[in-house]
Amino acid sequence: MRRCLIVDDSSVVRKVAIQILRSLDYNVAEAESGADAVGLCTVLMPDVIFMDWHMPAEGKLDAILAIRKIDTDRRPYIIYVTTEHDALDIARALSAGADSYMMKPFDRAMLVEKLQEMTTSAAA
């Protein structure tokens, strides 16, 4: 079963994403902060990570960089999730190691689209 990690300080956002992803046959873990996400990734690296950009007191770039430095044979597909379409933030996240980004609020169709994008990217 494919593994996914949802990183968001909002329990509501995490619950919605978890419900959708489980219906798509993903084994889903959740983290409330970037630091928690890094800790989880050192134990069991997911296939895909949805990382909220607007978590308080968190270094999202640091979390992405730290996840990319974990010594593992798995490279997760990292999607940073944001409420703002800020070109500078997009560039920063991609430079830090994110593979893509997605706008909030999201729905099932948007998650499916990003997961298909991940599959297409892996096949290339």
N, C-alpha and C positions, 0 to 999 in steps of 0.2 A: 504494500500500500504506500502511496506517495505521502510524503510528510511536508507539512506547512507550519510556519510560525507566524502568528499575528502579533505585532508589536504596536501597542497603542495604549495611551494612558486612560482612554475611555472604555469602561467595562461594557457599555452599550455597543460601541463600535466592534469590540472584540466578539461579543455574543452574536451579533448579526453576521459578521464574517465567518465565525465558527460554524454557525448553522448552515450557511450557504456552502462552505467548503466541505463539510461533512456529507452534505447531500451529493457532492461531486466525488465522493469516495476518497477524500483526503483524511489522513490522521493529523489532527490539528492540535498544536500546542499554542500557548499564549504567554505573552510577557507584557508587563506594565511599563517597562523602561528599556532603554538601550542597553544598560548594564545587565539587566536580567536576560535580555536576548543573547548577549555575548556568552553569559554563563550557560544558558541552555544549549547554545551551539557548540560549546566545548564538549558537552556530554553526548549529544546526538544531533548531527548537522541535518537540517531539513533540506528538502528539494527546492523550496521556494519560501521567501520571507517577504511579508508585507510590513514595511517599516513606516510608521507615522512620522511625519516631519515636524509636527508642532507639539512635541511633548515638552512639558516644563522642566527646566534644569537638567536637560539631557543633551549630551553631545551626539546628535544623530550621525554626524560625519565620523566621529570617533568610533561609534558602534559599528558602522559599516566597515571602516578601516580595520577594526579589531577582528571582525568576523572574517574578512578577507585574509587576515594573517594567521588564522587558525590552521594548524598543520593537519590536513585531512585530504582524503582522495575525492571528496565531494565538494563541488562548487555550487552553492545555492544561487538561484536566480533571485536577485533582490529587487523588489519593487518599492519605491518610496511613494508614500501616499500623502497627499497634501490638499488643503482647501484653497490654495492660491496658485495661480498660474504665473509663477515668478521665474523668468528665464535664468536668472543668476542662481537661484536655489536649485533648479533643474541641473544646470551645469556643474554646480558643486557636488550634488549627489552622484551624478554620473562619473565625475572625476574621482570621487572617493571609492567607487566600486559598485554603485547601483547599476542595474541593467536596464531599468525602465522606471516610469512613474505613472501614477494614476490619481485622478481627482476624486475628492470626496464631495458630496456623498456618493457612494458607489452602490451598485445593485448586482444582482446575480449575473446579468448579461456582461457587465463590465469586468467582473472577476473571471468569468469564462473567457472573455476576450484576452485578458492578460495571461491566463494560463495557456491559451492557444499560442500566444505570442512567444511564451517561454518554450513551448514544444517546438515551434518553428525555428527559434533561435538555436536550440540544442541540435537540431538536425542539420543546420547549416555548417 
